[in-house]
Amino acid sequence: MQLSVSRRGYKEFVREGVGEGHREDFYQGREDTRVLGDDQFVEGVLGRSAEKSASRPSLDKLVKTVCEAYGVTDRQLCDLSRNRKAAEVRSVIGHLAMQTECAALTEVARRFGRDVATLSKGVRRLAEQAEVSKEVRERIGCLLEQ
């Protein structure tokens, strides 16, 4: 049975239950209490989560793939120079990391010793370019498939 609950209905449900305190019935069944529900529901949710994470690339693999495609090294991306090509590659890596959910933008920024706001601006600029440029869209699409 699948329920569809509106945002308002959910908020009302939570508001009504706030005064109940700890409810032991929410902690029965599996030892993993990150997800509320019966064992079958929890196994389904956690199973889908595991499948999704198994299919995403690691950040290391993503960086290697993009670096090879652009002909740069990981070391060049960490260099403190303001090289445009390196900045573009970092933006592509940030964009793909977000698309594939393999890493947060903060992790990508930290890896290359960059400010997350600067990287975010580069990713946003890349996304805008992809909206108007078929070439940019295809380049990103090809990297996503690898």
MODELLER restraints for C-alpha pairs under 7 A, 6 or more apart:
rsr = mdl.restraints
at = mdl.atoms
rsr.add(forms.Gaussian(group=physical.xy_distance, feature=features.Distance(at['CA:26:A'], at['CA:36:A']), mean=6.54, stdev=0.5))
rsr.add(forms.Gaussian(group=physical.xy_distance, feature=features.Distance(at['CA:27:A'], at['CA:33:A']), mean=6.47, stdev=0.5))
rsr.add(forms.Gaussian(group=physical.xy_distance, feature=features.Distance(at['CA:29:A'], at['CA:38:A']), mean=6.99, stdev=0.5))
rsr.add(forms.Gaussian(group=physical.xy_distance, feature=features.Distance(at['CA:29:A'], at['CA:39:A']), mean=6.28, stdev=0.5))
rsr.add(forms.Gaussian(group=physical.xy_distance, feature=features.Distance(at['CA:30:A'], at['CA:39:A']), mean=6.28, stdev=0.5))
rsr.add(forms.Gaussian(group=physical.xy_distance, feature=features.Distance(at['CA:35:A'], at['CA:42:A']), mean=6.13, stdev=0.5))
rsr.add(forms.Gaussian(group=physical.xy_distance, feature=features.Distance(at['CA:56:A'], at['CA:100:A']), mean=6.05, stdev=0.5))
rsr.add(forms.Gaussian(group=physical.xy_distance, feature=features.Distance(at['CA:56:A'], at['CA:102:A']), mean=5.97, stdev=0.5))
rsr.add(forms.Gaussian(group=physical.xy_distance, feature=features.Distance(at['CA:57:A'], at['CA:102:A']), mean=6.12, stdev=0.5))
rsr.add(forms.Gaussian(group=physical.xy_distance, feature=features.Distance(at['CA:58:A'], at['CA:102:A']), mean=5.82, stdev=0.5))
rsr.add(forms.Gaussian(group=physical.xy_distance, feature=features.Distance(at['CA:59:A'], at['CA:102:A']), mean=5.98, stdev=0.5))
rsr.add(forms.Gaussian(group=physical.xy_distance, feature=features.Distance(at['CA:59:A'], at['CA:103:A']), mean=6.33, stdev=0.5))
rsr.add(forms.Gaussian(group=physical.xy_distance, feature=features.Distance(at['CA:63:A'], at['CA:93:A']), mean=6.41, stdev=0.5))
rsr.add(forms.Gaussian(group=physical.xy_distance, feature=features.Distance(at['CA:66:A'], at['CA:93:A']), mean=6.82, stdev=0.5))
rsr.add(forms.Gaussian(group=physical.xy_distance, feature=features.Distance(at['CA:66:A'], at['CA:143:A']), mean=6.95, stdev=0.5))
rsr.add(forms.Gaussian(group=physical.xy_distance, feature=features.Distance(at['CA:67:A'], at['CA:73:A']), mean=5.78, stdev=0.5))
rsr.add(forms.Gaussian(group=physical.xy_distance, feature=features.Distance(at['CA:67:A'], at['CA:74:A']), mean=6.75, stdev=0.5))
rsr.add(forms.Gaussian(group=physical.xy_distance, feature=features.Distance(at['CA:76:A'], at['CA:86:A']), mean=6.79, stdev=0.5))
rsr.add(forms.Gaussian(group=physical.xy_distance, feature=features.Distance(at['CA:77:A'], at['CA:86:A']), mean=5.38, stdev=0.5))
rsr.add(forms.Gaussian(group=physical.xy_distance, feature=features.Distance(at['CA:77:A'], at['CA:90:A']), mean=6.78, stdev=0.5))
rsr.add(forms.Gaussian(group=physical.xy_distance, feature=features.Distance(at['CA:77:A'], at['CA:112:A']), mean=6.18, stdev=0.5))
rsr.add(forms.Gaussian(group=physical.xy_distance, feature=features.Distance(at['CA:78:A'], at['CA:112:A']), mean=4.58, stdev=0.5))
rsr.add(forms.Gaussian(group=physical.xy_distance, feature=features.Distance(at['CA:78:A'], at['CA:113:A']), mean=6.21, stdev=0.5))
rsr.add(forms.Gaussian(group=physical.xy_distance, feature=features.Distance(at['CA:91:A'], at['CA:119:A']), mean=6.25, stdev=0.5))
rsr.add(forms.Gaussian(group=physical.xy_distance, feature=features.Distance(at['CA:91:A'], at['CA:122:A']), mean=5.19, stdev=0.5))
rsr.add(forms.Gaussian(group=physical.xy_distance, feature=features.Distance(at['CA:91:A'], at['CA:123:A']), mean=4.76, stdev=0.5))
rsr.add(forms.Gaussian(group=physical.xy_distance, feature=features.Distance(at['CA:91:A'], at['CA:126:A']), mean=6.81, stdev=0.5))
rsr.add(forms.Gaussian(group=physical.xy_distance, feature=features.Distance(at['CA:92:A'], at['CA:123:A']), mean=6.82, stdev=0.5))
rsr.add(forms.Gaussian(group=physical.xy_distance, feature=features.Distance(at['CA:94:A'], at['CA:105:A']), mean=5.88, stdev=0.5))
rsr.add(forms.Gaussian(group=physical.xy_distance, feature=features.Distance(at['CA:94:A'], at['CA:108:A']), mean=6.19, stdev=0.5))
rsr.add(forms.Gaussian(group=physical.xy_distance, feature=features.Distance(at['CA:94:A'], at['CA:123:A']), mean=6.30, stdev=0.5))
rsr.add(forms.Gaussian(group=physical.xy_distance, feature=features.Distance(at['CA:95:A'], at['CA:123:A']), mean=5.52, stdev=0.5))
rsr.add(forms.Gaussian(group=physical.xy_distance, feature=features.Distance(at['CA:96:A'], at['CA:144:A']), mean=6.95, stdev=0.5))
rsr.add(forms.Gaussian(group=physical.xy_distance, feature=features.Distance(at['CA:97:A'], at['CA:103:A']), mean=5.27, stdev=0.5))
rsr.add(forms.Gaussian(group=physical.xy_distance, feature=features.Distance(at['CA:97:A'], at['CA:104:A']), mean=6.82, stdev=0.5))
rsr.add(forms.Gaussian(group=physical.xy_distance, feature=features.Distance(at['CA:98:A'], at['CA:104:A']), mean=6.32, stdev=0.5))
rsr.add(forms.Gaussian(group=physical.xy_distance, feature=features.Distance(at['CA:98:A'], at['CA:105:A']), mean=6.87, stdev=0.5))
rsr.add(forms.Gaussian(group=physical.xy_distance, feature=features.Distance(at['CA:105:A'], at['CA:116:A']), mean=6.68, stdev=0.5))
rsr.add(forms.Gaussian(group=physical.xy_distance, feature=features.Distance(at['CA:106:A'], at['CA:116:A']), mean=5.57, stdev=0.5))
rsr.add(forms.Gaussian(group=physical.xy_distance, feature=features.Distance(at['CA:109:A'], at['CA:115:A']), mean=5.97, stdev=0.5))
rsr.add(forms.Gaussian(group=physical.xy_distance, feature=features.Distance(at['CA:109:A'], at['CA:116:A']), mean=5.21, stdev=0.5))
rsr.add(forms.Gaussian(group=physical.xy_distance, feature=features.Distance(at['CA:109:A'], at['CA:119:A']), mean=6.46, stdev=0.5))
rsr.add(forms.Gaussian(group=physical.xy_distance, feature=features.Distance(at['CA:129:A'], at['CA:136:A']), mean=6.79, stdev=0.5))
rsr.add(forms.Gaussian(group=physical.xy_distance, feature=features.Distance(at['CA:130:A'], at['CA:136:A']), mean=5.12, stdev=0.5))
rsr.add(forms.Gaussian(group=physical.xy_distance, feature=features.Distance(at['CA:130:A'], at['CA:137:A']), mean=4.84, stdev=0.5))
